[in-house]
Amino acid sequence: MMPDILRPILEFAVIIPGLLLAYLPMKEHYRVRPVKIFVRMFPLAVFLCTAAGILCYMLKARTLWAMPAVILIIGIGYLHSLNISRWKSVNVLLAICAVYTWLSNLARASDLAAASGNGSPWFSFRALLLYHLLCWAFTLLAWFPADRVADTLLNDENIAQTWYVFWILPLTFIGLNFFINPIYPENMKYGRIMLIYIVISIAILILMLLFYTLFYLMARSLNRNVRLQQENQFLSMQQTQYDNLQTAIEETRQVRHDMRHHIHTLSSLAERGEWDTLKTYLAKAQKSIPEAGLNLCDNPAIDGVAGHYGMLYRKNNIPFSMELDLPSPLPVSEMDFCLVLSNLLENALEASLRTSPAKRQIKVQACPHSDQILLLTVKNTYEGTVTEKNGIFQSSKRRGSGVGLQSVRRIAEKGGGCCRFTHDGETFTANIMLRKKSPDA
């Protein structure tokens, strides 16, 4: 038989598969390379599990009392290894802890039902084996949902505010699992107490899975609605741009119609030598010529977005230039490109409005680099300071990170592209590379 000192150590060791599972949905938010995270976190987890297990063995104490401290220390290391909101990472940790506390209750029920005469405060080796099998099996089963579903939820900025309160749910289930933990395990063998214990444990798991499923469905529905709103907004921009072009065409047709009368009048004034009157007439005629509408791109969707912001720039007296040499259709998602472009043009507008009129300037360039890559550069002048924390730009409108630039980064990187934001005290530059997503990605 293995020495008893290994029993509390092995109880703590389930933290290792839990930590692995916690990192799965965070692959886009590692602060350093995965190898460095492993080199730092794995030895730390092994050391803490061993030290805490030895301490519990010496004190003959249940691992329950030391487990929160071990999780807290590992959790701090976990948080510092990620570039993501603390609320999101804490929610992930608490969700895994909630499931693992339920699995520990299941292993405890198995231990008590076996009537093995285990009088120590730790699991028997048979229960420990079951506990580890359950934890590793859950980690493998949750691999795909954590890698795809949870990853999508974490990257969805449309539900960012939800994470501020959602931690209450896993914390409640952790509390319920601790609450049903038997203080006197020997009493579980009498009557139907064991059956009631198992039924309550299963009910808690079903409730937890139900709440998380509802949260996922809610997030999908919210994201779909936001997506539809964005599409409607872009369609509205295109309609406005189309209406402006129609108006410009009608006004130009009217000017061409009136041009014969202008030429006749100018000829008469010239023949009579009334030069001052001719100059005055020319000035008035020039003012009556309508301002040319904006036709910035051959792609209707992008032209709608660019034209919308171009009119806003004109309205606010912001000098700008746009060179959008883009085909129709695009090699990348049209919706994604419009989202990136509108976010960057909106940021440029807001920065320019906070800049003195004499220094305002916006430059936009976009072109295909190949049949699978689009390049976009947006430059704008600014005044003040640009706040950057852990590589993430902070919003100037509210506390916390800037959602617009985070959205741009996420869209660029999800298809294998990249983005780079630079600032030199006068000009903010956004360089974006969007890549066509491969079918097997």
N, C-alpha and C positions, 0 to 999 in steps of 0.2 A: 504494500500500500504506500502511496506517496505521502510524504510528510505533511502534517496538518498546516504548516506555515504557508504552503502553496495555496490553500483554499481561499483565504482572504485576498491573496495577490491575484488569483484567477478571477475572483469576483470583480476586482477593479479593472482587470485586463479587457473587459468588454468595451471599455472606453476606446480602444484602438479601432475596431470596426466602425464604431460610432463616429470617430473623428474622420475616418476615410469617407464615410457617407456624407459628412458635413461639407467636405471639400468638393464633392462631385458637381453640385450645381454652380460652383464658384469659378469654373475654369477660365472665364473671361475677366476675372477680377483678382487674379493672383498678383501680389505686389512684387514677388520675385519668381524665379523659375520653379516648377514643381519639384525638381531635384533638391533645391535649397530648402524648400518647405519641408520635405521629407527628412532631410538631414537634421533640421532643427527640431521638428515637432515629434518625430518618432522616438528618438532617445529621451526627450522630455517626458513623453507619455509613459514609456517603460520605466523610467526612474521614479516618477510619481506613483505609479501603480505598485511598484515594488516597495517603496518606502512606506506608503500608506498601508499596504497589506501587512508588512512587518509590524508597524505600529499597532494595528488592530489585533494582530496575533498576540503581541506582548500584553495589551490591555484587556484581552478577551472581549473586545467590543465588536458590535455589528458594523459592517462596512457602510451601512446606511448613514451613520453620523459623519463619517469622513468624506463620503462621496461628493457632497456639494463643494467642499474646499478643493478637491482634486479637479473637479469639472471647472470651477472658477478659474484656477490657475491655467489650465489648458485652454479654456475659453478666451482668456486674455491674449495668449499667444496666437490663437486662431484669429481673433479680431485684428491684431496688428499685422497679420500676414496677408490681409486682403485690402483691396481698394474698392470698398463698397460701403453703403450706409450701415452704421452700427445696428440700426433697427432691423434691417434685413438679416444680417448675420446672426443676431441674437435670436430672431424668430426661427431660423433654421436649427440652431443648437437646441432650443427649447422643444421644438417638434421632435427631434431625434431622442431627446431625453424622455419625452412623454411616452414614446413607443417602447423604449428600452426599459422604463420602469414597469410598463405593462408586461413585457417579456419576463422580467424578474419575478413578477407575481405569478406568472404561469409556471416558471421553473420551481418556485417555492411550493405551489400547489402540488406539483409532481413529487417534490421531495417529501411533503407531508403525507401524500396519498400512498407512497411506497412503504410507510411505516418502518423506516430503516433504523429507528432508534437514534437518530441524529440529535444529540443534545447540545451541540455546539452552536454558537451564534452565526455560523456560516453554512453555506450550502454543502451538501454531501458531494462527493466527486461525481456521482451519477447526475445529480441536479446541475452541477457546474458544466458537465459535458452538454446536457440539454440546453442550458442557458447560452453557451457559446454557439452551439449549432443554430439555435433560433436567431441569435444576433447576426451571425454571418449569413444565414439564409435570408433574413430580412434585408441585409445590406445588398446582397446579390439581386433579390427581387426588386428592390427600390432603385437599382442602378439606372435603368432606363428612365423611369419617371423623374428621378433626381437630375439626370443629365439633360433631359428634354423639357419636361413639364415645369419642374421647379425652376430650371434655368430661364425659361420663358417668363414666368411670373416675376422673378427677381429683376429681369431686364425691362419689364414693362413699367414705364414711368407713369402710365395712366392710373395705376393703383398705388402710387408711392405713399399717399397719405394713409392707406389702410394698414401699413406695417407698424404705424405708431401705436395702434391699439390691438393689433391681432395677437401680440405676444401673450395677452391675457388668456387666450384659448388653450395653448399647450401648457401654460402654467397651471391652469385650472385642472387639467387632466393629470398633471404630475401630482398635484395636491390630492386628487381623488384616489390615485393609485397608492399614495402613502397612507391615506386615511383608512383604506380597507386592509392595510398590512396588519396581520395579527400580532397583538402584543404578547399573547400567550399561545404559541403555536400548538402546544399539546392539546388545547381545547378544540382544535379544528377537527379532531377525529370523532367528536360526539355528535349524534343526530345528523341533521342535514346541513351543518355549518359549512362543510367542505363544498357541497353542491351549491349552496347560496354564494359562497366566495367565488367559485368558478363562473357562475351565471352573472354576477355583478361585474367581474373582470371582463367577460366577453361583451357585456352591455356597454361598458366604458370604451372598449376598443371600437365597437360599432358606431357609437356616438362620435368618437373622435374622427373616424374615417368619413362619417357623414358630413361633419362640419368642414373638413378639409375639401371634400368633394364639392360642397356648396360654394366654398370660397373660390375654388378653381373655376366652376361654372360662372360664378359672378364676375370673376376677372375676365373670362373669355367674352362674356356678354358686354361688359364695359368696354373692353378693347375693340370689339366689333362696332359698337356704337361710335366710339371715338374715330375709328377708321372711316366709318360712313360720314361723320361730320367733316373729317378732313377732305374726303372726296368731294362732298358737297361744296366745301369752301373753295377747292381748286376749280370746280365747275363754275362756281359763281365768279371767280376771278377770270376764267376764260370767257364767260358771257359778258362781263364788263368790258374786257379787252375787245371782244367782237363788236359790242355796241359802240365803243369809242372809234373803232376802225370804220364802222358803217357811217357814223356821224361825220368823220373826216372825209370819207368818200363823197357824201352828199354835199358837204360844204365845198369841196374841191370842184365838183361838177357845177355848182352854182357860180363859183368864181370863174370857171372857164366860160360859162354862159355870159357872164357880165364883162368878160375881157374885151369883147368887140366894142362895147359901149365905151370902156375906158380908153381903148386905142383911138377911137374916133374923137373923143374929147381931147386927148393929149395932142392929136394931130392938129386939131383946130386951134388949140392954145399956142402950139409951136408956130403955126403959120402966121398968127397974129403977133407973135413975139412977146406974149404975156408970160415971161419966164418965172416971175415970182408966183403968179397964180398956178403955173404948171408945177412948180416945186411943192406948193401947198397941196395940190390935188394928188400928187404922187405920194406924199407922206400919208394922207388920209387913205388912199387906196392900199398902201402897204399894210396899214393897221387892220384893214378889213380882211386880209388874207388869213385864214384859220391856221392855227398852230398844227404842225404835223403830228399825227398820232404816233404811238410807239409800236413798232413792229420789230421785235428784238430777236426772234428765233423762228425757224421753220416748223418746229414742233409745237402744236397748238397748246398742249398742257403747260409746257415750260414757258411759252410765250405769255400765257395767261398769268402765271405766277410772277414772271419778271416784269411784265407790263403793269401789274397791280402795284408792285413796289416801286417801279419807275415813276408812276403817277404820284405816289406818296412822296418820293424824293423831290419831284418837281414842286409839289404843293408846299413842301417845307424848305424850299430853296437849298437843296443839298446837291452839289455838283456830283455827277456820276457818269460812269461809262460801263457799258455791258457788251462783251464780245462772246456771244453764245453760238458757236459754230457746231451745232448739234443736229444729228439726223433724226428722221422720224420713220420708223420707230427707233427707240433707243436700244443699245445692247444690254442695258441693265433695266431693272424695274423702274418704270416711269413714276410710280407712286413714291418709291424710295427717293428718287432723285428730286422730285418736287418737294418732299418733306425736308431733305437736306438743304435745298436751295432756299426754301421759305424760312427755315430756322436761321440760316446765316444772314439772309437779307433783313430779317426782323431784328436780329442782334445788331447789324450794321446801322439800321435806322435808329434804334434806341441809343446807341453810342453816339451817333451824329447829333441827335437832338440835345445831348448833354455837352456837346462841343461848340465852341464859339463859331459863328457863321463863317468867319474868314478862314478857318482851318478845316472845314468840312470837305471830305472827299471820299467817294466810294468807287472801287474798281472791281468788276466781276469778269472773269474769264472762264470759259468752259469749252472743252473740245474732246473728241475721242482720241485716245492714245493707240488703240487697236480695236479689233472687232469685239473685244470683251472688256475693255477698260475705258472708263470716262474719267477725265481730270477736271477738277473744279477749284478755282482760287477766288477767294473773296477778301479784299483788303479794305479797311476803313480806318480813318483817323479817329483818335479818341483823346480825351483829356481825363486826368485822374489816375487812379491806380487800378491795375488788374490783379485781383486776389486769386491766388492759386494755392490749393491745399492738397498735398499728397498726389500731385499730378492732375487734380480735378479743379476746374475753374469754378469759383463761387459766384452765385447770382448777385447782381447789383440791385435787384428788385425785392428780394426777400432773403431771409437767413437760409443758409444751406447751399448745396451745389446748384450750378446752373443746369436746368433740365434740358434746355435747347441743345447745348453743346454735347451733353451726355447722349441725347437722342441721335445726334449726328455721328458720334463715335460708334454707337451701337449699330446703326444702320450700315456704316462703312465696314466695320469689322465682321459683321455676320456673313457677308458674302466673300470674305477673304481680302477685302480692301484695307485701307488704312487712312488715318487722318493725322494732321499735325497742326497745332495752334502755336503761333509765336507772337510776341509783342516786344517792342523796343522803346516804349515810353511815348511814342507818337502814333504808330501804326499797328493795328492788330491784323494778323494774316491767318487765314484758314486755308490749308491745302488739303484737299480731299481726293482720294482715289477710290472710285467705285468699280468693283469687278463683277462681271456676270457670274451668278452663282451656278456652279457645276451641278448637273442632275443628281449626282451621288452625294452631294454635300448635305 
